[in-house]
Every structure is written in structure tokens, then in C-alpha cells.
Amino acid sequence: MQLNIVDGKMQYLFDESGRRYLDAFAGIAVVNCGHCHPDVVKPVIDQIKRLQHPTTLYLNHAIADFSEALASKLPGDLKVVFFTNSGTEANELALMMAKLYTGYQDIVSIRNGYHGNAAGTMGATGQSMWKFNVVQTGTHHALNPDPYRGVFGSDGEKYARELHDLIQYGTTGHIAGFMFEAIQGVGGIVELAPGYLSAAYDIVKKAGGLFIADEVQSGFARTGDFWGFEAHNVVPDIVTMAKASYRRLLFWRRLCRFRSYPICRQGDWEWVSLAVVTTPEIARVLTRRCYFNTFGGNAVATTAVIGDARGRGLMLGVELVSDHKLKTPATAETLHIMDQMKELGVLVGKGGFFGNVFRITPPLCFTKDDADYLVEAMDYSVSKM
Ligand code: PMP
């Protein structure tokens, strides 16, 4: 049964009966710093009393301040920030810029990845279940360098060679861009095999393409590094981001001081930054036309055992299988355990192609005690089966 959540405080949610839940999945949709963090709520209220102008038609110094603060968190020449309304829109903009900048049309993304629900991003998404009758022309999906289920195991170089072949055999040999998640979120917290991304970088560059990091889920300190790509020694040409936001509340204060809507998802009060950051040279392609967006500111029969536990920092996945050797997805069991955990007051997410992966992405205020409680609740639920 769907929960009717009425209140939130830091790492906790409360339903209409007043029951408290430990929220270990807030990170995908709510601010990193926790539900209704007082240091966020106060400046938001102050600002709404002062100015609440839902468009980017006019200048406000705080936008520049905030862009600068954001760019300072990125390496290299990633200095130009565009604010958008959703992760989808950020990725669509990134794909468009890559095509404009390179003059090529082909986009390569990774199987099992998720990038959004508009035409380009739905195409780039590598899972059939998220695709409505979308035109896929010019979109190619590379083998997933999945250390647990992938055909080459943890051999990142081999997957990269496949990427090379995909480009050579499946395109003109030139591509506009390569879009990836450093850790696949919706796909079930899948880390990319070691060595893959750095090898992929060279291949993409040789094909003339831009390297586009989708940090919508892995960004903003969730993995322990500020950005997911940092663990792979690559500097992307474009970084997209959304949802989870800042570890440093100072950022929040800056963000919220000026106004909310242009850099937030409008309406549902997620105080988050949704943006695309790129280099001045690439950003210049948008000066050819006008770019604007209004708000840019018990079916359980078998025993599940844990097949794989993975991830970094507070972006963790636990994959349940009913047979270790065959890696048979324990989909029904996953759902059952998730429900049991809910009964115990702990909320986790579910994902992966087979729906058999727990996605644990709590807010950053999560404590060691919370983590212990989560593990206890999971342990108890699994052992009860
Ligand atoms: N990229 C990734 C990695 C995502 O996980 C998501 C959303 N789950 C998106 C893009 C799309 O973001 P939005 O739902 O804000 O459009």
C-alpha cells in the first residue's frame, strides 16, 4: 500500500497516523541535507516574503554568485552554468549542445542507464521499460560494463573495446557525444567496471565526441567524492545535475537568498539545483539562437540471498538473487523485504532491470545509528524469509 506521507524532518518521514519512517531513499528526489532542514527552510521563507519571481528574465547577482560557487566545484574549464527545470531537460540540453558543437548527430550511451523521459533522453536511456514509442535513430547503446552481470565481468578495457567497435561499425566513426552515469542509479546502483571510463574517454575523443557526465543521481557528494566521475580520473566536457543538492549549507543559503524557482523544480518545493555545466567554448553554440526556459532558475516462494552489494558513499545497491551461480533475480523477494522493512519503519528504494536491487540513497544527515538500524531491519526482514 502506498504511504501517505504528511511530514518530514531530516532523515525521517511521518505518515498520516504519525508513524515515523527512517528514509534511506530520500537522496534520489529530496535534498541531500534531509527533509525540511531548518537551514534551508528559513532562508526559503525569508526569500519568498521578499521576491518570488519565477523567471530568468532579469538579472540577480545571486545567480552569478551561485553559478560561480557551483563551477568552483568542477574541474578544468567547466565554468558556464545553465539552470534547467529537471534532469531530463538538463540532459536534453547537453545532447543538443554536443550535436551543435561537434556537427555530428550520433549519441552513444550505456545499456541499463537512465537519462530522462523526453525524446532524446528517452532514446539515450538504455532500458526498454522506460521507452514509449520513441525514435531511436542516431542513438547507440554500448555494452554495460557491469562488474556483476556484464559479459566481461570487471574487465573495463574489454567493454571499452566494444565501445570502440560500436562507434566504428555502427556510426560514421564520428559521434556527437557519449553520455554516462558514473554509477547507474535507476539501473540498480551499478558501478562501471574499473578502467572503463578512462579508456572510453580516449575512444570518444578520437571519434570527435563530447564526454557527458549525467550526475543527476551520483553528484553532490553522494558517493563520497563531490562528483561520481571523480573516481575515474576523467574530466567531462559537460556535466548535468539535478535533485540531490548541497553538502555545504552555505550553498543553500546562497541559493535560497535570491529566489527559488529559477533553479528549482517548480511547484513541489524541492530546493535543488538542476543545471548543465560546460566550458565557455562549448557553451558558445547556444548564442546562435535564443535559449531560454521559464523557470530555469506473498508470492515469495524461494529464499533470496544477497548476490551483490555495491556502490560508494551514500549511493549503495544490494542485489538479491535466488541462485548465486545463475544470478536469478529475486524480484518478488525484493519487494517483499522492502515491504517488511517499511513495516519496521525503514524506507529503501528498488531498481535495476529486474527490480531486484535495493537502492539506498539516504540524505547526507544519515547517522551511523541510522545505518545500523537500516542494516538490522534488512537483516531481520531477510532472515524472516
Ligand atoms: N538522469 C538520471 C541519472 C536520473 O536518475 C534521472 C531521474 N531519475 C534523470 C536523469 C531525469 O531527471 P528528471 O526526473 O528530473 O527529469
Boltz pocket constraint, residues with backbone or C-beta under 6 A from the ligand:
constraints:
  - pocket:
      binder: B
      contacts: [[A, 85], [A, 86], [A, 87], [A, 88], [A, 89], [A, 91], [A, 114], [A, 115], [A, 116], [A, 117], [A, 181], [A, 185], [A, 186], [A, 214], [A, 215], [A, 216], [A, 217], [A, 242]]
      max_distance: 6.0
